[in-house]
Amino acid sequence: MSESNDAGLDADGIGSVVRPYILTEGRQRSDGVRLDMVSVVIAARAEVDEMALEPEQVRILELCRRAQSVAEVSAHLDIPVAVVKVLLGDLIGRGYVLARAPYTTESPVNRDVLQAVLDGIQRL
């Protein structure tokens, strides 16, 4: 085993634990933005000042030109979900990205809509 592997470094020579810490500036969550793994995110602007962003944030914006879940962004970039949530939170705060929370079981279900669906299925 080489010294770099013994020291916990990845192929780029950056520590596998240190890199996410640096990307998020030591933060574990973003301020005021709650995202779930299945939250849908999409870029809100076509033009951005790439010089004011981290390279990972630019890559996130490129991916989010079409709607993606937080988990998809994480998988495409090979960055842990927790780190992607912080980076996305920063982008949302700056107005670069829009997010929609996933539907939850707490969402009210309209009984009339469900009855109409059931009636339609029974007519088939």
Secondary structure, DSSP 8 states (H G I E B T S, - for coil): --HHHHTTB-TTSSBTTHHHHHHTTT-SS-SS----TT-EEEES-S---GGGS-HHHHHHHHHTTS-EEHHHHHHHHT--HHHHHHHHHHHHHTTSEEEE----TTS---HHHHHHHHHHHHH-
